[in-house]
């Protein structure tokens, strides 16, 4: 089928050529009809594969959260709507508010917004399907610095609350610095912890290399430094505006793939056209265009694959902060700048665990020593035997004319002396031991956030 601008669906994806060009109008009409039917079949198959892959809500594990990241005006929000259209059977709908302000340069998306089930939560077809949640973020500038890296970590660790503005977080950083920003977001709930990152660029714009580097550092930290965690997210790349690309399209595409580290993994890359006026001239509100949907669905199938696991998935933002503070002193402890990052990481964990264990053992030994001293320092006295001795002493002291003042006083207080019991120190020892076991279980987790 011919879309606006005289482009056939073969322009959507370089590998989507299915039939040879026909030379006559009648042959072209037949070709377009057959091609449309082929795309419909492929679309239905991809949707079926995705539904099976995601599984049912009551049987699925964790619902994936997919963050859409990029600079201003590259079509991130339009891509969210395009994903929803690709998953639809009837027509395109505007779930996310998209558009441009022309030459004013103002970003359309200001607040973060999430779309559960890929915008299809009210669609009966997906009612019990565990489709991922899409997170549409405001555009980032093409910069790579501490501020944006930390803001991205806040997003990826799920601490930026829905409806919250990145601008507000940015202003907080400017006022209080990175430590103030971390303290501010360490108290937030872990609402939408990101599992996949989709970086969106535009085929007709320069590649935002600085922002890509920033995203990679936040999503896929390598080694160990004073500002990195360990949680590692898979990254996917999307180039929109394929219909507007110039003669540098192939060069820009290779550059984009290389910057994102997708060389040899092009199944995680897509160049496409979003549903918009430039492509369909408004017809999208009446129907879908399967030739636009199929390439998107192919990428979604790769993104939604639950077999792809996240390294250190359970690491929290607070744990990352705590780890950063400890790691900042690690080079001094190790004293070897040539040690690899992985070895440093293992050494740090080993040293921390050994230190905690030694502290707890010292506490346990101290308590046991106190109990043993309390039990052994004073002699063990048989209460009954002492009472008998005092009775005999009282009966004969007058006959013998002797009087031991200290012993007499002891005999007077014999009834007030508590018997020496082994039961009390036993209970105390058991209580201390249980307390130590409790500390062994929970103190390391507490110290590491």
Number of C-alpha atoms within 10 A of each C-alpha: 18 12 17 13 11 9 13 13 22 16 17 20 17 9 9 14 13 13 11 8 11 13 8 9 9 10 12 15 13 13 18 19 13 15 19 17 14 14 22 18 13 19 25 17 14 23 20 11 15 23 19 12 18 21 17 16 15 9 11 14 12 11 17 23 25 25 24 23 25 27 23 20 23 21 27 30 28 23 24 24 24 27 22 22 29 27 27 22 15 14 16 24 18 16 17 20 11 18 14 14 10 7 6 7 10 12 16 16 21 16 17 19 19 20 19 18 22 23 24 20 17 10 11 9 13 17 14 16 22 26 26 21 22 24 25 25 25 24 23 18 13 18 17 17 12 14 17 21 22 21 22 23 22 24 24 27 26 22 24 24 19 16 12 14 17 21 13 11 18 16 12 15 21 13 11 13 14 17 10 14 21 19 13 15 19 17 11 14 13 19 13 22 21 24 28 24 22 21 22 25 27 27 27 19 17 11 19 20 16 15 22 24 18 21 24 23 20 27 26 18 17 16 14 20 19 15 19 22 27 22 22 22 22 17 22 25 26 26 27 24 19 18 19 13 16 12 8 10 15 12 10 20 20 12 16 25 21 12 18 18 16 17 15 9 10 13 15 21 24 21 22 22 27 27 28 19 11 15 19 17 13 14 16 18 14 10 15 22 22 25 27 25 27 25 23 26 24 20 19 20 19 16 23 21 13 17 8 13 12 14 13 12 15 11 16 21 26 18 18 20 21 16 23 18 13 14 21 14 13 20 15 10 12 13 9 11 10 9 11 11 14 12 12 21 17 11 15 20 16 11 14 15 12 12 13 15 16 11 10 17 13 11 14 17 11 12 15 17 12 10 16 13 11 11 16 9 9 9 8 11 10 10 14 10 9 13 16 11 11 16 11 10 18 13 10 12 13 10 8 9 7 10 13 10 9 9 12 15 10 16 20 12 10 15 11 9 10 8 12 14 10 9 9 10 15 12 11 14 17 11 11 16 15 12 13 16 13 11 16 15 11 10 16 15 11 11 12 17 15
